[in-house]
Amino acid sequence: MLSRETESPLKRTPLYALHVARGGRIVPFAGYEMPVQFSAGVLKEHLHTRARAGLFDVSHMGQIVLRAKSGGVENAARALERLVPQDVLALPAGRQRYAQFTNEAGGILDDLMIANFGDHLLLVVNASCKAEDEAHLRAHLSDVCIIEPLPDRALLALQGPRAEAVLVKFCPEVASMRFMDAGPRNVGGVDCFVSRSGYTGEDGFEISVPADRAEALATALLDHEDVLPIGLGARDSLRLEAGLCLYGHDIDTATTPVEAALSWSIQKSRRDGGARAGGFFGAQKILSQLETGAARKRVGLKPQGRAPVREGAPLFADEISGEQIGRVTSGGFGPSLNAPVAMGYLPAALAADGAAVFAELRGQRLPLRVTAMPFVQNTYKR
């Protein structure tokens, strides 16, 4: 349910032994053996993260350094703009930005974070796409850039309203960071890369740490009374409540950023009339959709009963129509709301907030209401 699995032997993150020791239930995920939950269970892990702080192992994700052969980070930024519709050149040192790799049809190859570290860019990409992403970068940017994967680093996410209070004991500098700040920081005597960001809708941090120091750092963080280990199950329900896309489910190679309601991530400089309009794969389609709109749109959906509506459920305009108009791409129970939530795609004409649609579940039509996202207000420190 959470991701496609691979047929190759499963890998383990540097925290695998710690997960097992802490009672993690291990499942295959994106080619790795990962904890889906710990002894507290998904519901308590979810609510604990919203109330205090949760520690997530996201070491399966890809970390890639991009350096311009000329030495100037602005040249690496210009090069990367061939592959993403975002303004990378204007990204200041010490900041990061959400982006998408697009294909020639305007579809999304992957979504990623781009951080400017002053003399190079750091990219964080999805686990299931990281080999293809590296190949994509090499195929199109190796003429001007050095592409350097960082397989010897782990990645931790500390999320929740108590995240700052916990991490400040290891790194006083984080108190002055704001949402999407990123850069090198010393955390508990270890040289790390820290960003104030995450995948839960809560304030929090992502910490890239050398693999051989990851278990010690994670253990130290978990020793704090406010911190619990959190598995993939709660990570999924938290990001769903936050209205955040999961690659391969809510976004894919056949979905454009505009259809996915990610137009906010494309800055004016890359749009028609901007200083560096277009120049990326799929620009013609994406720029056209930015101007005139897309035929379909990703929307939030609230089932009107108590039954969760899961990924793949077909959507209909009414209780009797035989014509499917859309599809649920993510769905489940929202513990913070004590109610089911979902997201999916509908024709733009039927995607207005408050519109009624129906999902088919076990031969029955269940009513849903189109709802603005996020379902739970985010708490980012801006």
ZAMARGU-4260 file (C-alpha; in steps of 0.2 Angstrom, whole numbers, plus 5000, padded with zeros to 4 digits):
<rodrens>
0) 5000/5000/5000 | 5014/5012/5005 | 5025/5010/4990 | 5030/4998/4976 | 5043/4985/4981
5) 5057/4979/4971 | 5062/4961/4966 | 5080/4963/4971 | 5087/4959/4988 | 5080/4971/5002
10) 5093/4983/5009 | 5094/4989/5027 | 5097/5007/5033 | 5110/5011/5046 | 5096/5011/5059
15) 5089/4993/5055 | 5096/4985/5071 | 5089/4999/5082 | 5072/4997/5074 | 5072/4979/5078
20) 5079/4982/5096 | 5065/4995/5099 | 5051/4982/5093 | 5049/4989/5076 | 5038/4978/5064
25) 5048/4977/5048 | 5040/4977/5031 | 5047/4979/5013 | 5046/4997/5007 | 5055/5004/4992
30) 5068/4991/4992 | 5072/4992/5010 | 5067/4983/5026 | 5058/4997/5036 | 5048/4998/5052
35) 5029/5001/5048 | 5026/5003/5067 | 5033/5001/5084 | 5025/4995/5100 | 5015/5010/5103
40) 5005/5007/5086 | 5001/5018/5072 | 4987/5028/5080 | 4997/5032/5096 | 5013/5036/5085
45) 5003/5048/5074 | 4995/5057/5089 | 5011/5058/5098 | 5020/5066/5083 | 5006/5079/5083
50) 5007/5082/5102 | 5026/5081/5106 | 5039/5074/5094 | 5042/5058/5083 | 5058/5052/5076
55) 5058/5044/5058 | 5071/5035/5049 | 5071/5041/5031 | 5088/5035/5027 | 5081/5025/5012
60) 5079/5042/5003 | 5093/5047/4991 | 5105/5061/4994 | 5115/5068/4980 | 5127/5083/4979
65) 5127/5093/4963 | 5143/5104/4959 | 5146/5114/4944 | 5163/5109/4936 | 5166/5128/4935
70) 5165/5129/4954 | 5151/5142/4955 | 5134/5136/4963 | 5125/5147/4951 | 5131/5137/4936
75) 5124/5121/4945 | 5108/5130/4948 | 5106/5135/4930 | 5110/5117/4924 | 5097/5110/4936
80) 5084/5122/4929 | 5085/5111/4913 | 5077/5097/4923 | 5064/5106/4935 | 5052/5120/4932
85) 5057/5129/4948 | 5068/5144/4950 | 5084/5137/4957 | 5096/5151/4953 | 5087/5163/4965
90) 5087/5150/4979 | 5099/5159/4992 | 5113/5150/5001 | 5106/5142/5017 | 5088/5139/5010
95) 5080/5124/5001 | 5065/5122/4989 | 5053/5109/4984 | 5054/5104/4966 | 5049/5091/4953
100) 5059/5082/4939 | 5048/5082/4924 | 5047/5073/4908 | 5044/5078/4890 | 5025/5076/4892
105) 5025/5087/4908 | 5023/5072/4919 | 5033/5070/4936 | 5048/5059/4936 | 5050/5062/4955
110) 5048/5076/4968 | 5063/5082/4978 | 5070/5095/4989 | 5084/5106/4983 | 5096/5115/4995
115) 5109/5128/4992 | 5124/5125/5003 | 5134/5140/4996 | 5146/5131/4984 | 5135/5116/4979
120) 5117/5110/4979 | 5111/5095/4989 | 5096/5086/4982 | 5085/5074/4992 | 5075/5062/4981
125) 5063/5048/4984 | 5070/5030/4988 | 5060/5022/4974 | 5067/5034/4961 | 5084/5037/4967
130) 5093/5026/4954 | 5083/5033/4940 | 5086/5051/4947 | 5104/5049/4947 | 5104/5042/4929
135) 5093/5057/4924 | 5105/5069/4931 | 5120/5060/4923 | 5112/5059/4906 | 5108/5078/4905
140) 5120/5087/4917 | 5136/5078/4917 | 5143/5090/4904 | 5143/5104/4916 | 5141/5096/4934
145) 5149/5083/4945 | 5135/5072/4952 | 5140/5064/4969 | 5128/5052/4978 | 5130/5051/4997
150) 5126/5033/5001 | 5137/5034/5017 | 5124/5046/5025 | 5108/5042/5035 | 5093/5053/5036
155) 5083/5056/5051 | 5067/5067/5053 | 5062/5074/5070 | 5045/5081/5069 | 5032/5088/5080
160) 5029/5104/5091 | 5043/5098/5103 | 5056/5095/5090 | 5065/5112/5092 | 5065/5110/5111
165) 5073/5092/5109 | 5086/5096/5095 | 5091/5113/5103 | 5100/5103/5117 | 5111/5095/5103
170) 5112/5110/5092 | 5108/5127/5099 | 5108/5135/5082 | 5092/5127/5076 | 5082/5138/5087
175) 5085/5152/5074 | 5081/5142/5059 | 5065/5145/5050 | 5055/5134/5039 | 5065/5128/5024
180) 5082/5134/5031 | 5095/5121/5027 | 5114/5119/5029 | 5129/5111/5038 | 5126/5111/5057
185) 5136/5102/5071 | 5123/5091/5080 | 5129/5083/5097 | 5147/5084/5091 | 5143/5076/5074
190) 5145/5086/5057 | 5127/5085/5050 | 5116/5094/5036 | 5100/5100/5044 | 5085/5107/5036
195) 5069/5114/5045 | 5057/5104/5035 | 5048/5087/5035 | 5033/5077/5028 | 5021/5078/5042
200) 5014/5096/5042 | 5022/5099/5059 | 5037/5110/5063 | 5053/5099/5063 | 5070/5095/5056
205) 5078/5083/5044 | 5095/5078/5049 | 5108/5070/5037 | 5121/5062/5047 | 5136/5050/5043
210) 5130/5032/5043 | 5142/5027/5056 | 5136/5040/5068 | 5117/5038/5064 | 5112/5025/5078
215) 5121/5035/5092 | 5112/5051/5087 | 5095/5042/5085 | 5097/5034/5102 | 5102/5050/5110
220) 5086/5059/5103 | 5075/5044/5108 | 5082/5045/5126 | 5072/5062/5127 | 5055/5059/5136
225) 5046/5069/5122 | 5052/5058/5108 | 5045/5041/5101 | 5051/5031/5086 | 5038/5032/5072
230) 5035/5020/5058 | 5029/5021/5040 | 5011/5019/5045 | 5010/5035/5055 | 5021/5044/5042
235) 5008/5040/5029 | 4993/5046/5039 | 5002/5061/5045 | 5007/5067/5027 | 4989/5063/5021
240) 4982/5074/5034 | 4994/5087/5029 | 4989/5085/5010 | 5006/5080/5004 | 5009/5070/4989
245) 5016/5052/4989 | 5026/5049/4973 | 5019/5034/4963 | 5002/5037/4971 | 4996/5055/4970
250) 5009/5060/4957 | 5018/5050/4944 | 5025/5051/4926 | 5007/5054/4919 | 5003/5069/4930
255) 5009/5087/4928 | 5013/5098/4943 | 4998/5109/4938 | 4986/5094/4938 | 4993/5089/4955
260) 4989/5106/4963 | 5008/5110/4964 | 5007/5126/4954 | 5013/5136/4969 | 5030/5128/4968
265) 5033/5135/4951 | 5040/5153/4953 | 5036/5168/4941 | 5053/5168/4933 | 5050/5151/4925
270) 5033/5155/4919 | 5028/5163/4903 | 5035/5181/4903 | 5047/5177/4917 | 5066/5180/4916
275) 5070/5161/4912 | 5053/5155/4906 | 5053/5137/4901 | 5068/5128/4896 | 5064/5112/4906
280) 5056/5096/4900 | 5037/5097/4897 | 5038/5116/4897 | 5025/5118/4883 | 5012/5108/4892
285) 5015/5114/4910 | 5016/5133/4905 | 5000/5131/4895 | 4991/5123/4909 | 4997/5137/4921
290) 4989/5150/4909 | 4973/5141/4905 | 4971/5128/4918 | 4972/5109/4918 | 4957/5097/4914
295) 4959/5088/4930 | 4965/5093/4948 | 4971/5084/4964 | 4958/5088/4978 | 4955/5084/4996
300) 4941/5072/4999 | 4931/5069/5016 | 4920/5054/5016 | 4903/5058/5024 | 4903/5042/5034
305) 4915/5033/5045 | 4922/5021/5032 | 4939/5025/5025 | 4940/5026/5006 | 4956/5019/5000
310) 4968/5021/4985 | 4960/5015/4969 | 4942/5018/4973 | 4933/5025/4958 | 4924/5042/4959
315) 4907/5046/4951 | 4896/5062/4950 | 4881/5054/4958 | 4874/5038/4965 | 4868/5030/4949
320) 4880/5036/4935 | 4890/5023/4926 | 4903/5035/4920 | 4919/5036/4931 | 4925/5054/4933
325) 4940/5051/4944 | 4950/5041/4956 | 4956/5041/4974 | 4975/5041/4975 | 4977/5041/4994
330) 4965/5037/5008 | 4963/5031/5026 | 4959/5036/5043 | 4964/5053/5050 | 4968/5051/5068
335) 4970/5070/5072 | 4952/5072/5065 | 4945/5056/5071 | 4938/5054/5053 | 4942/5047/5036
340) 4951/5058/5024 | 4957/5055/5006 | 4964/5064/4990 | 4961/5060/4972 | 4958/5068/4955
345) 4943/5075/4948 | 4938/5085/4932 | 4942/5103/4935 | 4924/5108/4933 | 4919/5096/4947
350) 4933/5100/4959 | 4926/5116/4968 | 4927/5115/4987 | 4911/5109/4994 | 4906/5099/4978
355) 4898/5082/4981 | 4905/5066/4973 | 4903/5047/4976 | 4916/5033/4979 | 4912/5015/4975
360) 4916/5004/4989 | 4911/4985/4989 | 4897/4989/4976 | 4890/5003/4986 | 4891/5022/4982
365) 4898/5032/4997 | 4896/5051/4997 | 4912/5062/4999 | 4914/5081/5000 | 4928/5090/4990
370) 4938/5099/5004 | 4952/5111/5004 | 4969/5104/5010 | 4978/5103/5022 | 4965/5093/5032
375) 4975/5098/5048 | 4983/5115/5049 | 5002/5115/5047 | 5013/5122/5061 | 5029/5127/5051
380) 5040/5140/5059 | 5041/5154/5046
</rodrens>
